[in-house]
Amino acid sequence: MTLRRDATADCPECHLPMFPVAAEATTVTLECANRHRTAAAMPADAALRRLVRGWVSRRGAQLHVQHERWEDDADDG
């Protein structure tokens, strides 16, 4: 799978955009809204690697905030 210049790709199953959700030294895991996952090679281009890491960190921050909201809701109940 080849990443676009914005570090996204098209899902081979449903053709929705896929976004990086995890990154390791040599691979990037991408996921679409239908939760289809696939792996791609970590790009050699430094700017594209930064974009991949940016997508992953923003998703991590979003999940962190969501978990805080769930904890707050549980405390209120």
All heavy atoms as a GROMACS GRO file, in nm:
protein
  599
    1MET      N    1   0.085  -0.117   0.000
    1MET     CA    2   0.000   0.000   0.000
    1MET      C    3   0.090   0.124   0.000
    1MET      O    4   0.187   0.130   0.074
    1MET     CB    5  -0.090  -0.001   0.123
    1MET     CG    6  -0.167   0.128   0.139
    1MET     SD    7  -0.301   0.119   0.257
    1MET     CE    8  -0.413   0.016   0.170
    2THR      N    9   0.054   0.221  -0.080
    2THR     CA   10   0.130   0.345  -0.090
    2THR      C   11   0.053   0.457  -0.021
    2THR      O   12  -0.067   0.474  -0.045
    2THR     CB   13   0.152   0.381  -0.238
    2THR    OG1   14   0.218   0.272  -0.303
    2THR    CG2   15   0.236   0.505  -0.251
    3LEU      N   16   0.123   0.531   0.063
    3LEU     CA   17   0.061   0.644   0.131
    3LEU      C   18   0.060   0.766   0.040
    3LEU      O   19   0.153   0.787  -0.039
    3LEU     CB   20   0.138   0.678   0.258
    3LEU     CG   21   0.141   0.571   0.366
    3LEU    CD1   22   0.225   0.620   0.484
    3LEU    CD2   23   0.003   0.533   0.411
    4ARG      N   24  -0.044   0.846   0.053
    4ARG     CA   25  -0.050   0.974  -0.020
    4ARG      C   26   0.042   1.075   0.049
    4ARG      O   27   0.096   1.049   0.156
    4ARG     CB   28  -0.193   1.029  -0.017
    4ARG     CG   29  -0.288   0.952  -0.100
    4ARG     CD   30  -0.420   1.033  -0.110
    4ARG     NE   31  -0.528   0.943  -0.134
    4ARG     CZ   32  -0.623   0.911  -0.048
    4ARG    NH1   33  -0.624   0.963   0.072
    4ARG    NH2   34  -0.717   0.826  -0.080
    5ARG      N   35   0.052   1.190  -0.009
    5ARG     CA   36   0.138   1.296   0.047
    5ARG      C   37   0.090   1.345   0.182
    5ARG      O   38   0.165   1.406   0.256
    5ARG     CB   39   0.148   1.413  -0.051
    5ARG     CG   40   0.223   1.377  -0.175
    5ARG     CD   41   0.244   1.489  -0.270
    5ARG     NE   42   0.170   1.610  -0.238
    5ARG     CZ   43   0.168   1.718  -0.312
    5ARG    NH1   44   0.234   1.720  -0.423
    5ARG    NH2   45   0.099   1.823  -0.277
    6ASP      N   46  -0.039   1.319   0.217
    6ASP     CA   47  -0.090   1.359   0.348
    6ASP      C   48  -0.090   1.243   0.447
    6ASP      O   49  -0.150   1.250   0.554
    6ASP     CB   50  -0.231   1.418   0.335
    6ASP     CG   51  -0.334   1.317   0.284
    6ASP    OD1   52  -0.295   1.205   0.247
    6ASP    OD2   53  -0.453   1.352   0.282
    7ALA      N   54  -0.022   1.134   0.412
    7ALA     CA   55  -0.005   1.014   0.497
    7ALA      C   56  -0.134   0.935   0.512
    7ALA      O   57  -0.150   0.860   0.607
    7ALA     CB   58   0.054   1.049   0.632
    8THR      N   59  -0.227   0.948   0.420
    8THR     CA   60  -0.350   0.869   0.420
    8THR      C   61  -0.347   0.774   0.300
    8THR      O   62  -0.258   0.782   0.215
    8THR     CB   63  -0.475   0.958   0.412
    8THR    OG1   64  -0.476   1.028   0.288
    8THR    CG2   65  -0.481   1.056   0.528
    9ALA      N   66  -0.447   0.687   0.294
    9ALA     CA   67  -0.461   0.594   0.181
    9ALA      C   68  -0.608   0.560   0.166
    9ALA      O   69  -0.689   0.595   0.253
    9ALA     CB   70  -0.378   0.469   0.204
   10ASP      N   71  -0.644   0.491   0.059
   10ASP     CA   72  -0.781   0.444   0.040
   10ASP      C   73  -0.792   0.300   0.088
   10ASP      O   74  -0.704   0.218   0.062
   10ASP     CB   75  -0.822   0.451  -0.107
   10ASP     CG   76  -0.850   0.592  -0.152
   10ASP    OD1   77  -0.895   0.673  -0.070
   10ASP    OD2   78  -0.827   0.621  -0.271
   11CYS      N   79  -0.901   0.270   0.156
   11CYS     CA   80  -0.927   0.135   0.204
   11CYS      C   81  -0.947   0.042   0.084
   11CYS      O   82  -1.030   0.071  -0.002
   11CYS     CB   83  -1.049   0.132   0.295
   11CYS     SG   84  -1.090  -0.032   0.356
   12PRO      N   85  -0.876  -0.068   0.079
   12PRO     CA   86  -0.894  -0.160  -0.033
   12PRO      C   87  -1.030  -0.232  -0.029
   12PRO      O   88  -1.076  -0.281  -0.131
   12PRO     CB   89  -0.779  -0.260  -0.017
   12PRO     CG   90  -0.730  -0.245   0.121
   12PRO     CD   91  -0.768  -0.108   0.168
   13GLU      N   92  -1.096  -0.235   0.088
   13GLU     CA   93  -1.224  -0.305   0.099
   13GLU      C   94  -1.344  -0.214   0.070
   13GLU      O   95  -1.435  -0.252  -0.001
   13GLU     CB   96  -1.239  -0.364   0.239
   13GLU     CG   97  -1.139  -0.475   0.265
   13GLU     CD   98  -1.159  -0.538   0.400
   13GLU    OE1   99  -1.273  -0.578   0.429
   13GLU    OE2  100  -1.061  -0.544   0.476
   14CYS      N  101  -1.345  -0.094   0.130
   14CYS     CA  102  -1.463  -0.007   0.116
   14CYS      C  103  -1.433   0.127   0.049
   14CYS      O  104  -1.523   0.207   0.029
   14CYS     CB  105  -1.527   0.016   0.253
   14CYS     SG  106  -1.422   0.107   0.367
   15HIS      N  107  -1.307   0.154   0.021
   15HIS     CA  108  -1.262   0.273  -0.050
   15HIS      C  109  -1.276   0.403   0.030
   15HIS      O  110  -1.266   0.512  -0.027
   15HIS     CB  111  -1.330   0.286  -0.187
   15HIS     CG  112  -1.315   0.160  -0.267
   15HIS    ND1  113  -1.195   0.119  -0.318
   15HIS    CD2  114  -1.405   0.065  -0.301
   15HIS    CE1  115  -1.211   0.005  -0.381
   15HIS    NE2  116  -1.338  -0.031  -0.372
   16LEU      N  117  -1.303   0.393   0.160
   16LEU     CA  118  -1.302   0.512   0.245
   16LEU      C  119  -1.157   0.550   0.275
   16LEU      O  120  -1.067   0.466   0.263
   16LEU     CB  121  -1.374   0.483   0.377
   16LEU     CG  122  -1.526   0.471   0.370
   16LEU    CD1  123  -1.580   0.427   0.506
   16LEU    CD2  124  -1.588   0.602   0.327
   17PRO      N  125  -1.134   0.674   0.318
   17PRO     CA  126  -0.998   0.713   0.354
   17PRO      C  127  -0.950   0.634   0.476
   17PRO      O  128  -1.027   0.607   0.568
   17PRO     CB  129  -1.010   0.861   0.389
   17PRO     CG  130  -1.142   0.904   0.338
   17PRO     CD  131  -1.228   0.784   0.326
   18MET      N  132  -0.823   0.599   0.475
   18MET     CA  133  -0.760   0.532   0.588
   18MET      C  134  -0.659   0.628   0.648
   18MET      O  135  -0.589   0.699   0.576
   18MET     CB  136  -0.689   0.404   0.544
   18MET     CG  137  -0.782   0.301   0.487
   18MET     SD  138  -0.698   0.145   0.459
   18MET     CE  139  -0.737   0.066   0.615
   19PHE      N  140  -0.653   0.628   0.781
   19PHE     CA  141  -0.563   0.717   0.853
   19PHE      C  142  -0.468   0.637   0.941
   19PHE      O  143  -0.508   0.533   0.996
   19PHE     CB  144  -0.644   0.813   0.940
   19PHE     CG  145  -0.742   0.895   0.862
   19PHE    CD1  146  -0.873   0.855   0.847
   19PHE    CD2  147  -0.700   1.011   0.799
   19PHE    CE1  148  -0.962   0.929   0.772
   19PHE    CE2  149  -0.789   1.086   0.723
   19PHE     CZ  150  -0.921   1.045   0.710
   20PRO      N  151  -0.345   0.682   0.959
   20PRO     CA  152  -0.253   0.612   1.047
   20PRO      C  153  -0.305   0.611   1.191
   20PRO      O  154  -0.347   0.714   1.243
   20PRO     CB  155  -0.125   0.695   1.037
   20PRO     CG  156  -0.133   0.763   0.905
   20PRO     CD  157  -0.279   0.793   0.888
   21VAL      N  158  -0.305   0.493   1.253
   21VAL     CA  159  -0.348   0.480   1.392
   21VAL      C  160  -0.237   0.425   1.480
   21VAL      O  161  -0.247   0.432   1.603
   21VAL     CB  162  -0.474   0.391   1.404
   21VAL    CG1  163  -0.593   0.458   1.337
   21VAL    CG2  164  -0.451   0.252   1.349
   22ALA      N  165  -0.132   0.370   1.420
   22ALA     CA  166  -0.018   0.319   1.496
   22ALA      C  167   0.104   0.320   1.404
   22ALA      O  168   0.091   0.303   1.282
   22ALA     CB  169  -0.045   0.179   1.546
   23ALA      N  170   0.219   0.339   1.464
   23ALA     CA  171   0.343   0.342   1.387
   23ALA      C  172   0.453   0.272   1.465
   23ALA      O  173   0.466   0.290   1.586
   23ALA     CB  174   0.384   0.485   1.355
   24GLU      N  175   0.528   0.192   1.394
   24GLU     CA  176   0.646   0.126   1.449
   24GLU      C  177   0.764   0.167   1.363
   24GLU      O  178   0.749   0.247   1.270
   24GLU     CB  179   0.627  -0.025   1.451
   24GLU     CG  180   0.514  -0.069   1.544
   24GLU     CD  181   0.494  -0.219   1.544
   24GLU    OE1  182   0.579  -0.291   1.489
   24GLU    OE2  183   0.392  -0.262   1.599
   25ALA      N  184   0.878   0.112   1.389
   25ALA     CA  185   0.999   0.152   1.316
   25ALA      C  186   0.987   0.126   1.166
   25ALA      O  187   1.032   0.207   1.085
   25ALA     CB  188   1.119   0.078   1.372
   26THR      N  189   0.922   0.016   1.128
   26THR     CA  190   0.919  -0.019   0.986
   26THR      C  191   0.780  -0.024   0.926
   26THR      O  192   0.766  -0.036   0.805
   26THR     CB  193   0.986  -0.156   0.964
   26THR    OG1  194   0.916  -0.254   1.041
   26THR    CG2  195   1.132  -0.153   1.003
   27THR      N  196   0.674  -0.017   1.009
   27THR     CA  197   0.538  -0.028   0.956
   27THR      C  198   0.445   0.077   1.014
   27THR      O  199   0.466   0.128   1.123
   27THR     CB  200   0.476  -0.167   0.985
   27THR    OG1  201   0.472  -0.186   1.125
   27THR    CG2  202   0.552  -0.278   0.919
   28VAL      N  203   0.342   0.106   0.936
   28VAL     CA  204   0.235   0.198   0.976
   28VAL      C  205   0.105   0.120   0.966
   28VAL      O  206   0.080   0.053   0.866
   28VAL     CB  207   0.228   0.319   0.881
   28VAL    CG1  208   0.114   0.412   0.919
   28VAL    CG2  209   0.359   0.392   0.875
   29THR      N  210   0.022   0.127   1.070
   29THR     CA  211  -0.109   0.065   1.066
   29THR      C  212  -0.211   0.172   1.035
   29THR      O  213  -0.213   0.277   1.101
   29THR     CB  214  -0.143  -0.004   1.200
   29THR    OG1  215  -0.043  -0.100   1.227
   29THR    CG2  216  -0.279  -0.071   1.193
   30LEU      N  217  -0.294   0.148   0.934
   30LEU     CA  218  -0.396   0.243   0.893
   30LEU      C  219  -0.534   0.182   0.919
   30LEU      O  220  -0.551   0.061   0.912
   30LEU     CB  221  -0.382   0.275   0.745
   30LEU     CG  222  -0.250   0.343   0.709
   30LEU    CD1  223  -0.166   0.247   0.630
   30LEU    CD2  224  -0.275   0.470   0.635
   31GLU      N  225  -0.632   0.270   0.946
   31GLU     CA  226  -0.768   0.224   0.973
   31GLU      C  227  -0.866   0.320   0.908
   31GLU      O  228  -0.846   0.442   0.908
   31GLU     CB  229  -0.791   0.220   1.124
   31GLU     CG  230  -0.925   0.166   1.165
   31GLU     CD  231  -0.941   0.158   1.315
   31GLU    OE1  232  -0.974   0.262   1.376
   31GLU    OE2  233  -0.917   0.050   1.370
   32CYS      N  234  -0.976   0.264   0.853
   32CYS     CA  235  -1.082   0.348   0.796
   32CYS      C  236  -1.197   0.358   0.896
   32CYS      O  237  -1.195   0.296   1.003
   32CYS     CB  238  -1.131   0.290   0.663
   32CYS     SG  239  -1.230   0.140   0.678
   33ALA      N  240  -1.301   0.432   0.862
   33ALA     CA  241  -1.415   0.451   0.951
   33ALA      C  242  -1.491   0.320   0.975
   33ALA      O  243  -1.557   0.306   1.078
   33ALA     CB  244  -1.510   0.556   0.892
   34ASN      N  245  -1.480   0.225   0.884
   34ASN     CA  246  -1.543   0.095   0.901
   34ASN      C  247  -1.455  -0.002   0.980
   34ASN      O  248  -1.485  -0.120   0.990
   34ASN     CB  249  -1.578   0.033   0.766
   34ASN     CG  250  -1.693   0.104   0.701
   34ASN    OD1  251  -1.783   0.153   0.768
   34ASN    ND2  252  -1.692   0.110   0.568
   35ARG      N  253  -1.345   0.050   1.032
   35ARG     CA  254  -1.249  -0.025   1.115
   35ARG      C  255  -1.175  -0.135   1.041
   35ARG      O  256  -1.125  -0.229   1.101
   35ARG     CB  257  -1.315  -0.079   1.240
   35ARG     CG  258  -1.369   0.034   1.325
   35ARG     CD  259  -1.398  -0.009   1.462
   35ARG     NE  260  -1.449   0.109   1.535
   35ARG     CZ  261  -1.418   0.136   1.657
   35ARG    NH1  262  -1.337   0.058   1.722
   35ARG    NH2  263  -1.469   0.241   1.716
   36HIS      N  264  -1.167  -0.122   0.910
   36HIS     CA  265  -1.080  -0.210   0.834
   36HIS      C  266  -0.938  -0.162   0.861
   36HIS      O  267  -0.912  -0.042   0.862
   36HIS     CB  268  -1.109  -0.203   0.683
   36HIS     CG  269  -1.246  -0.245   0.647
   36HIS    ND1  270  -1.326  -0.172   0.561
   36HIS    CD2  271  -1.320  -0.352   0.684
   36HIS    CE1  272  -1.441  -0.234   0.547
   36HIS    NE2  273  -1.440  -0.344   0.622
   37ARG      N  274  -0.848  -0.254   0.884
   37ARG     CA  275  -0.708  -0.219   0.911
   37ARG      C  276  -0.616  -0.283   0.808
   37ARG      O  277  -0.643  -0.391   0.759
   37ARG     CB  278  -0.667  -0.266   1.050
   37ARG     CG  279  -0.722  -0.180   1.159
   37ARG     CD  280  -0.664  -0.215   1.292
   37ARG     NE  281  -0.705  -0.115   1.390
   37ARG     CZ  282  -0.631  -0.073   1.488
   37ARG    NH1  283  -0.511  -0.123   1.506
   37ARG    NH2  284  -0.674   0.018   1.572
   38THR      N  285  -0.508  -0.213   0.783
   38THR     CA  286  -0.403  -0.265   0.695
   38THR      C  287  -0.271  -0.205   0.738
   38THR      O  288  -0.268  -0.105   0.810
   38THR     CB  289  -0.434  -0.234   0.547
   38THR    OG1  290  -0.342  -0.307   0.465
   38THR    CG2  291  -0.423  -0.087   0.516
   39ALA      N  292  -0.164  -0.267   0.696
   39ALA     CA  293  -0.030  -0.218   0.728
   39ALA      C  294   0.039  -0.172   0.602
   39ALA      O  295   0.014  -0.224   0.493
   39ALA     CB  296   0.051  -0.327   0.796
   40ALA      N  297   0.124  -0.074   0.618
   40ALA     CA  298   0.206  -0.022   0.508
   40ALA      C  299   0.346  -0.001   0.562
   40ALA      O  300   0.367   0.010   0.683
   40ALA     CB  301   0.149   0.110   0.456
   41ALA      N  302   0.440   0.004   0.471
   41ALA     CA  303   0.578   0.029   0.512
   41ALA      C  304   0.591   0.174   0.559
   41ALA      O  305   0.528   0.265   0.504
   41ALA     CB  306   0.672   0.004   0.396
   42MET      N  307   0.671   0.194   0.663
   42MET     CA  308   0.700   0.330   0.709
   42MET      C  309   0.771   0.402   0.594
   42MET      O  310   0.866   0.350   0.537
   42MET     CB  311   0.789   0.327   0.833
   42MET     CG  312   0.824   0.464   0.887
   42MET     SD  313   0.684   0.562   0.944
   42MET     CE  314   0.660   0.499   1.108
   43PRO      N  315   0.722   0.520   0.558
   43PRO     CA  316   0.783   0.591   0.444
   43PRO      C  317   0.928   0.631   0.471
   43PRO      O  318   0.965   0.658   0.586
   43PRO     CB  319   0.696   0.715   0.426
   43PRO     CG  320   0.601   0.717   0.539
   43PRO     CD  321   0.611   0.591   0.615
   44ALA      N  322   1.007   0.634   0.367
   44ALA     CA  323   1.146   0.675   0.378
   44ALA      C  324   1.158   0.826   0.392
   44ALA      O  325   1.253   0.876   0.454
   44ALA     CB  326   1.224   0.626   0.256
   45ASP      N  327   1.062   0.899   0.338
   45ASP     CA  328   1.064   1.045   0.340
   45ASP      C  329   1.039   1.096   0.483
   45ASP      O  330   0.938   1.063   0.546
   45ASP     CB  331   0.956   1.098   0.246
   45ASP     CG  332   0.950   1.248   0.243
   45ASP    OD1  333   1.052   1.311   0.212
   45ASP    OD2  334   0.841   1.302   0.274
   46ALA      N  335   1.129   1.180   0.534
   46ALA     CA  336   1.120   1.230   0.671
   46ALA      C  337   0.993   1.312   0.694
   46ALA      O  338   0.930   1.301   0.800
   46ALA     CB  339   1.244   1.312   0.705
   47ALA      N  340   0.954   1.393   0.598
   47ALA     CA  341   0.834   1.476   0.614
   47ALA      C  342   0.709   1.388   0.623
   47ALA      O  343   0.620   1.414   0.705
   47ALA     CB  344   0.821   1.574   0.497
   48LEU      N  345   0.703   1.284   0.544
   48LEU     CA  346   0.589   1.192   0.548
   48LEU      C  347   0.588   1.113   0.679
   48LEU      O  348   0.481   1.088   0.736
   48LEU     CB  349   0.594   1.100   0.427
   48LEU     CG  350   0.467   1.027   0.389
   48LEU    CD1  351   0.346   1.121   0.380
   48LEU    CD2  352   0.485   0.954   0.258
   49ARG      N  353   0.705   1.077   0.730
   49ARG     CA  354   0.711   1.010   0.861
   49ARG      C  355   0.657   1.100   0.971
   49ARG      O  356   0.586   1.055   1.060
   49ARG     CB  357   0.854   0.966   0.893
   49ARG     CG  358   0.898   0.842   0.819
   49ARG     CD  359   1.025   0.783   0.878
   49ARG     NE  360   1.132   0.877   0.898
   49ARG     CZ  361   1.227   0.906   0.810
   49ARG    NH1  362   1.227   0.847   0.692
   49ARG    NH2  363   1.321   0.994   0.837
   50ARG      N  364   0.689   1.229   0.964
   50ARG     CA  365   0.636   1.325   1.063
   50ARG      C  366   0.484   1.334   1.054
   50ARG      O  367   0.416   1.341   1.157
   50ARG     CB  368   0.699   1.463   1.044
   50ARG     CG  369   0.838   1.474   1.102
   50ARG     CD  370   0.887   1.618   1.108
   50ARG     NE  371   0.893   1.683   0.977
   50ARG     CZ  372   0.994   1.673   0.892
   50ARG    NH1  373   1.100   1.603   0.923
   50ARG    NH2  374   0.990   1.737   0.776
   51LEU      N  375   0.430   1.332   0.933
   51LEU     CA  376   0.285   1.335   0.917
   51LEU      C  377   0.220   1.210   0.976
   51LEU      O  378   0.117   1.219   1.043
   51LEU     CB  379   0.247   1.347   0.769
   51LEU     CG  380   0.263   1.485   0.707
   51LEU    CD1  381   0.241   1.477   0.556
   51LEU    CD2  382   0.168   1.583   0.770
   52VAL      N  383   0.281   1.095   0.953
   52VAL     CA  384   0.230   0.970   1.010
   52VAL      C  385   0.227   0.981   1.162
   52VAL      O  386   0.125   0.952   1.226
   52VAL     CB  387   0.316   0.849   0.966
   52VAL    CG1  388   0.286   0.727   1.052
   52VAL    CG2  389   0.295   0.818   0.819
   53ARG      N  390   0.336   1.024   1.221
   53ARG     CA  391   0.342   1.036   1.367
   53ARG      C  392   0.244   1.140   1.419
   53ARG      O  393   0.188   1.125   1.528
   53ARG     CB  394   0.484   1.068   1.410
   53ARG     CG  395   0.577   0.949   1.388
   53ARG     CD  396   0.716   0.973   1.442
   53ARG     NE  397   0.802   0.860   1.409
   53ARG     CZ  398   0.900   0.864   1.320
   53ARG    NH1  399   0.928   0.975   1.257
   53ARG    NH2  400   0.972   0.756   1.295
   54GLY      N  401   0.219   1.244   1.341
   54GLY     CA  402   0.120   1.346   1.380
   54GLY      C  403  -0.021   1.289   1.385
   54GLY      O  404  -0.096   1.314   1.479
   55TRP      N  405  -0.057   1.210   1.281
   55TRP     CA  406  -0.188   1.144   1.281
   55TRP      C  407  -0.203   1.054   1.402
   55TRP      O  408  -0.306   1.054   1.470
   55TRP     CB  409  -0.207   1.060   1.155
   55TRP     CG  410  -0.244   1.134   1.031
   55TRP    CD1  411  -0.166   1.155   0.922
   55TRP    CD2  412  -0.371   1.195   1.001
   55TRP    NE1  413  -0.235   1.225   0.826
   55TRP    CE2  414  -0.361   1.251   0.872
   55TRP    CE3  415  -0.490   1.207   1.070
   55TRP    CZ2  416  -0.466   1.317   0.812
   55TRP    CZ3  417  -0.595   1.273   1.010
   55TRP    CH2  418  -0.582   1.328   0.882
   56VAL      N  419  -0.100   0.976   1.430
   56VAL     CA  420  -0.105   0.880   1.542
   56VAL      C  421  -0.117   0.953   1.675
   56VAL      O  422  -0.197   0.916   1.760
   56VAL     CB  423   0.018   0.786   1.538
   56VAL    CG1  424   0.024   0.699   1.663
   56VAL    CG2  425   0.017   0.700   1.413
   57SER      N  426  -0.040   1.060   1.693
   57SER     CA  427  -0.045   1.132   1.821
   57SER      C  428  -0.178   1.204   1.840
   57SER      O  429  -0.231   1.206   1.952
   57SER     CB  430   0.072   1.229   1.834
   57SER     OG  431   0.060   1.334   1.743
   58ARG      N  432  -0.235   1.259   1.734
   58ARG     CA  433  -0.366   1.324   1.748
   58ARG      C  434  -0.474   1.222   1.783
   58ARG      O  435  -0.562   1.250   1.864
   58ARG     CB  436  -0.403   1.398   1.619
   58ARG     CG  437  -0.329   1.530   1.604
   58ARG     CD  438  -0.384   1.612   1.489
   58ARG     NE  439  -0.372   1.548   1.360
   58ARG     CZ  440  -0.265   1.551   1.281
   58ARG    NH1  441  -0.157   1.616   1.320
   58ARG    NH2  442  -0.265   1.491   1.165
   59ARG      N  443  -0.466   1.104   1.725
   59ARG     CA  444  -0.564   1.000   1.759
   59ARG      C  445  -0.548   0.958   1.904
   59ARG      O  446  -0.646   0.940   1.976
   59ARG     CB  447  -0.547   0.878   1.668
   59ARG     CG  448  -0.652   0.772   1.699
   59ARG     CD  449  -0.649   0.661   1.597
   59ARG     NE  450  -0.761   0.571   1.613
   59ARG     CZ  451  -0.758   0.461   1.687
   59ARG    NH1  452  -0.649   0.429   1.753
   59ARG    NH2  453  -0.863   0.383   1.697
   60GLY      N  454  -0.425   0.946   1.949
   60GLY     CA  455  -0.400   0.911   2.088
   60GLY      C  456  -0.455   1.017   2.183
   60GLY      O  457  -0.516   0.986   2.285
   61ALA      N  458  -0.437   1.144   2.148
   61ALA     CA  459  -0.490   1.253   2.231
   61ALA      C  460  -0.642   1.251   2.232
   61ALA      O  461  -0.705   1.272   2.336
   61ALA     CB  462  -0.438   1.387   2.179
   62GLN      N  463  -0.702   1.223   2.118
   62GLN     CA  464  -0.848   1.216   2.109
   62GLN      C  465  -0.902   1.103   2.197
   62GLN      O  466  -1.000   1.120   2.269
   62GLN     CB  467  -0.889   1.195   1.963
   62GLN     CG  468  -1.038   1.184   1.942
   62GLN     CD  469  -1.073   1.152   1.798
   62GLN    OE1  470  -0.989   1.107   1.720
   62GLN    NE2  471  -1.197   1.174   1.762
   63LEU      N  472  -0.838   0.987   2.193
   63LEU     CA  473  -0.881   0.875   2.276
   63LEU      C  474  -0.865   0.905   2.423
   63LEU      O  475  -0.949   0.868   2.505
   63LEU     CB  476  -0.804   0.748   2.238
   63LEU     CG  477  -0.838   0.688   2.103
   63LEU    CD1  478  -0.743   0.572   2.072
   63LEU    CD2  479  -0.982   0.643   2.097
   64HIS      N  480  -0.758   0.975   2.459
   64HIS     CA  481  -0.735   1.012   2.599
   64HIS      C  482  -0.848   1.101   2.650
   64HIS      O  483  -0.903   1.078   2.759
   64HIS     CB  484  -0.600   1.083   2.612
   64HIS     CG  485  -0.571   1.128   2.750
   64HIS    ND1  486  -0.533   1.041   2.850
   64HIS    CD2  487  -0.576   1.251   2.807
   64HIS    CE1  488  -0.515   1.109   2.962
   64HIS    NE2  489  -0.540   1.237   2.938
   65VAL      N  490  -0.886   1.200   2.572
   65VAL     CA  491  -0.994   1.291   2.612
   65VAL      C  492  -1.125   1.213   2.624
   65VAL      O  493  -1.203   1.233   2.718
   65VAL     CB  494  -1.007   1.408   2.511
   65VAL    CG1  495  -1.135   1.486   2.534
   65VAL    CG2  496  -0.886   1.498   2.521
   66GLN      N  497  -1.151   1.122   2.532
   66GLN     CA  498  -1.273   1.043   2.537
   66GLN      C  499  -1.278   0.957   2.664
   66GLN      O  500  -1.381   0.949   2.730
   66GLN     CB  501  -1.286   0.953   2.414
   66GLN     CG  502  -1.416   0.876   2.410
   66GLN     CD  503  -1.538   0.966   2.403
   66GLN    OE1  504  -1.543   1.057   2.321
   66GLN    NE2  505  -1.634   0.945   2.490
   67HIS      N  506  -1.167   0.897   2.699
   67HIS     CA  507  -1.164   0.817   2.821
   67HIS      C  508  -1.186   0.903   2.945
   67HIS      O  509  -1.253   0.859   3.040
   67HIS     CB  510  -1.032   0.739   2.831
   67HIS     CG  511  -1.029   0.621   2.741
   67HIS    ND1  512  -1.076   0.497   2.778
   67HIS    CD2  513  -0.987   0.607   2.613
   67HIS    CE1  514  -1.061   0.413   2.678
   67HIS    NE2  515  -1.008   0.477   2.576
   68GLU      N  516  -1.133   1.024   2.946
   68GLU     CA  517  -1.158   1.115   3.059
   68GLU      C  518  -1.307   1.147   3.069
   68GLU      O  519  -1.362   1.152   3.179
   68GLU     CB  520  -1.078   1.244   3.043
   68GLU     CG  521  -0.930   1.226   3.070
   68GLU     CD  522  -0.853   1.356   3.054
   68GLU    OE1  523  -0.906   1.453   2.995
   68GLU    OE2  524  -0.738   1.360   3.101
   69ARG      N  525  -1.372   1.168   2.955
   69ARG     CA  526  -1.516   1.196   2.957
   69ARG      C  527  -1.595   1.077   3.012
   69ARG      O  528  -1.689   1.094   3.087
   69ARG     CB  529  -1.565   1.232   2.817
   69ARG     CG  530  -1.520   1.366   2.771
   69ARG     CD  531  -1.571   1.396   2.632
   69ARG     NE  532  -1.517   1.522   2.586
   69ARG     CZ  533  -1.505   1.555   2.459
   69ARG    NH1  534  -1.546   1.474   2.364
   69ARG    NH2  535  -1.454   1.672   2.426
   70TRP      N  536  -1.555   0.957   2.970
   70TRP     CA  537  -1.624   0.838   3.021
   70TRP      C  538  -1.607   0.826   3.172
   70TRP      O  539  -1.701   0.790   3.242
   70TRP     CB  540  -1.571   0.713   2.953
   70TRP     CG  541  -1.610   0.699   2.810
   70TRP    CD1  542  -1.716   0.758   2.745
   70TRP    CD2  543  -1.544   0.620   2.711
   70TRP    NE1  544  -1.719   0.721   2.614
   70TRP    CE2  545  -1.615   0.635   2.589
   70TRP    CE3  546  -1.432   0.539   2.713
   70TRP    CZ2  547  -1.577   0.572   2.473
   70TRP    CZ3  548  -1.395   0.475   2.596
   70TRP    CH2  549  -1.466   0.491   2.477
   71GLU      N  550  -1.488   0.856   3.223
   71GLU     CA  551  -1.464   0.850   3.367
   71GLU      C  552  -1.548   0.954   3.439
   71GLU      O  553  -1.606   0.925   3.545
   71GLU     CB  554  -1.316   0.871   3.397
   71GLU     CG  555  -1.229   0.754   3.357
   71GLU     CD  556  -1.081   0.783   3.373
   71GLU    OE1  557  -1.044   0.890   3.427
   71GLU    OE2  558  -1.000   0.697   3.330
   72ASP      N  559  -1.557   1.074   3.383
   72ASP     CA  560  -1.639   1.179   3.443
   72ASP      C  561  -1.787   1.138   3.446
   72ASP      O  562  -1.857   1.161   3.545
   72ASP     CB  563  -1.624   1.312   3.368
   72ASP     CG  564  -1.488   1.377   3.392
   72ASP    OD1  565  -1.417   1.334   3.486
   72ASP    OD2  566  -1.454   1.468   3.315
   73ASP      N  567  -1.834   1.077   3.337
   73ASP     CA  568  -1.973   1.032   3.332
   73ASP      C  569  -1.998   0.922   3.436
   73ASP      O  570  -2.104   0.919   3.499
   73ASP     CB  571  -2.008   0.979   3.192
   73ASP     CG  572  -2.018   1.090   3.089
   73ASP    OD1  573  -2.023   1.209   3.130
   73ASP    OD2  574  -2.020   1.060   2.968
   74ALA      N  575  -1.902   0.833   3.454
   74ALA     CA  576  -1.917   0.726   3.552
   74ALA      C  577  -1.920   0.782   3.693
   74ALA      O  578  -1.994   0.733   3.779
   74ALA     CB  579  -1.804   0.625   3.536
   75ASP      N  580  -1.842   0.887   3.720
   75ASP     CA  581  -1.839   0.949   3.852
   75ASP      C  582  -1.970   1.021   3.882
   75ASP      O  583  -2.014   1.027   3.997
   75ASP     CB  584  -1.724   1.049   3.863
   75ASP     CG  585  -1.588   0.980   3.863
   75ASP    OD1  586  -1.583   0.857   3.888
   75ASP    OD2  587  -1.487   1.048   3.836
   76ASP      N  588  -2.035   1.076   3.778
   76ASP     CA  589  -2.160   1.149   3.796
   76ASP      C  590  -2.279   1.054   3.819
   76ASP      O  591  -2.379   1.093   3.876
   76ASP     CB  592  -2.191   1.237   3.674
   76ASP     CG  593  -2.093   1.352   3.660
   76ASP    OD1  594  -2.025   1.386   3.760
   76ASP    OD2  595  -2.081   1.406   3.549
   77GLY      N  596  -2.267   0.930   3.774
   77GLY     CA  597  -2.378   0.834   3.779
   77GLY      C  598  -2.390   0.773   3.910
   77GLY      O  599  -2.452   0.754   3.998
   0.00000   0.00000   0.00000
